[in-house]
């Protein structure tokens, strides 16, 4: 009996310590950065204009999470901030993405044509290929993975298995842990965690957005497609392709 209690005394602290190494909840701050020179190169800008531009524009987004849910949204900034107005499209700062990983559903709050819409959807699945490369991001050892969205767009991600939720920025998920680094070369955009507040409870923050127009019925979706094509000039696209754009991965 004495040996049994000695065993518990020695082993339990190590088991508790091991459990604490895996983070069940908290908040992650991501820096979203766009290479503006590359992004605008299709406009045929002169070399002088390119030289005068700020090469990168960035802003910060917060991901609040627990074991099964998360919400991702932009940090609030002054409306007069030049970087905000230059970097974001109108209304982007109100965009949010709530994900329920237990039920595999999500709610997007997305600004379209000047109005906020609440779009319900299932969490999209990405086929990832895990690589051997390792990178340290915000103090966490992250493994590289490569995925593909919309058939032809490649995504590079770095995830850590020290954070239990299999989520990430912009709703990317499906790896054996939390994505702390993300790059989409086609979009000239990267997302990297700059701060992790671990073991902090944000239950009040992790709630689906409720303010916005709903688009759930066939009639509401048809109206949304008509409005979107009116302002974006892609009337020849099939409705399912337009919806794929509206519900896309990147907010």
N, C-alpha and C positions, 0 to 999 in steps of 0.2 A: 504493500500500500504506500509505504514511504517513497519507494522508487517511482510509483505512478504520479504522485504529487510533484516529485522533483522533475519528472518529465514534463508535466503541464507547466510548471514554473519556468522551465527553460525554453519550451517550444512555443507556447502561446504568444509571448511578446514578439517573437519573430513572425508568426502568422499575422498578428495584428499589424505589424510594421509593413509586411508585404501587401496587405489589403489597402493600407493607406497610400501606397505608392501609385495605385490606380485611381485616377481622379473621376468622381461621379458627377460633379457639377461645378459650375463656375462661369467665367466670362472671358472671352478672347477678343482682343482688339486686332483687327486686320488693317493693313495699309493697302489700299487698292491703287495701283499705279499704271498709268497709260503712257506709252511712248508716243507723244503727240506728233513728232516729226514723221514717224513711220505711218501713224494712223491717218495723217492728212496728206501723205505723199501722192495719193491718187488724184488730188485736186490740181496737180501740176504746179505747185508752188516753186517760185524761183529760189536759187541758192541763198540769195540775200535775205529773203523772207524766212527761210528755214533757219538761217544763222541767228536771226533776231528772236526766234521763238524760244520759249522755255521748253526744253526737251521733254521733261516729264511733268505730268500733272497728277496729283494724288489727293486722296481723302481717306478718312478713317471710318470703318464700319465695326460694329460690335455684334458678337455672337454670344447670346446667353444660352446656357444648356444645362440639362440634367441627364439622367440615365436614358430617357426615352424621347425628350422633346428639345426643340431649340427655336429661337427666333433671331433673325439676322436683320439689322437695320443700320442706317447711316447715323453717324454722330451728328448732333445738331451743331450748326455753325451760323454765324452772323449772315443774314441775307445779303448784306452789302459786301461780303467777302469776295474779292475779285477772283480768287482761285476757285471758289465754289461756283460762281456764275460761268466761269470759263470751262470748268471741268465737267460739270453736271448738265445733263439735258434738263429742261424745265420739268419740275415735279419729281426728279429722281430722288431728292433728299427725303421724300415721304415714302418711298418704296420699302416694303418689308417682306420677309418670307418666314412663315411659321411652319414647322415640320413636326409631325407626330409619327415617330418611327415605329411605334407599336402597331398602329393601324395603317401605316404606310401611306399617309395622306399629308397634304400640305395646303396652306392658304397663302396666296400671293396678294399683297396689296401693291398694286402697280398703277402708276400714273400714265394714262393714255389719253391723248388729245386734251390735256388739261384737267381731266377728272380722275379721281382715285377709284379704282375698281377692285373688288374682292373676287379673286379667281380661285376656285377649289379644284384640286387636281390630286392624282396619285403621285407619290415620289418616283421620279424617273429612275430607271435602272441603267447603270453604266457598266460595261464589261471592262474590267481593269486587268492589266498585266503588271504584276509586282516585280520590280527590278532589285538588284543587289546594292545599288548606290545608297549611301547614307549621308544625311545632311543635318547639322544642328540648327534648329530654328527656335528662338526664344528659350534656349536652354534645354530643349527636348531633342532627343535623337529621333530623326524621322527617316523613314524608308521611302524610296522613290517608286512611283507607279505611273503607268501611262494608260490613258483611256481615250475613248473617241465618242463624240456627240454629233448628232445630226449627220451620221454616216461618214463625214469626211473631215470633221474638225477635231484635231488632236489636242489632248489635255495632258499636262504634266503635273502630278501632285506629289506632295511629301506628307506622310501621315505618321502619327505617333500612336503606339498601342498603350501608352501610359494614360491616355484619356479614353474613358470607356465608350462614350457615344461615337458611333460610326458616322459622323457628320462632317460638315465643313462649310466654308464660305459659299455664298451664292446657291446654297442648296445641294452642292456636290456631296456625294456620300457613297457608301458601299465598300469602303476599305476597312481593314481590321483595326480601326481606331479613328481618331480625329485628324482631319486634314489641316495642317498648319501652313502649308505652302501650296500655291496653285499658279499655273501659268498656261495661258492660251495664246500661243504664238500668232494664230490667225487674227486675233483681236488686239495684238500688241499690248496685252494686259497681264498683270501679275497681281496676286494677293498673297501677302505674307504676314503671319502673326508677329506683332511687335510687343505684345504683353499678354500674359496668361494669369488670370486671377483664379487660382484653384481652390477647391473645397469651399466655395462661397455660394450660398443659396439665393437664387434670383427667381423664386416661384412667382412673385408678383409681376415680373417682367415677361416670363415665358407664357404668354397668352396669345391666342390668335387675334389678329386685327379685326375690328368690328365696324370701323367707319369707312364707308365707300359704297359705290354702286355694285349691286350683285349681277353676276352673269352666269346663271345656273341652268335656266330652261333653254330649250332650243330656240325659242323666240328671242330671248335676251342675247344668246350667243350670236344669232344671225344679225341682230342689230349692231352688236359690237364689231363683227366682221365688216359690216357695211361702213361703219364710222372709220374703222382703221384703214380700210382700202381707200376711202375718200381722201384721207389726209396723207397717206403714204404712197399712193400712186401705183399699187401692185394689184390692180383689178383682175389681171389675167391668172393670178395664182389660184390654186384650188383652196377651198375653205379649210381643209385639214392642214395645209401648209401654212396658211395665215395664222391659224390657231397655234401651230407649233412655234411660230415667231412670237406671238403674244405671250404664250406660256413658257417661253424659252428659259434656258438655264441662267443667263446673266440678267440681273435686274437693271 
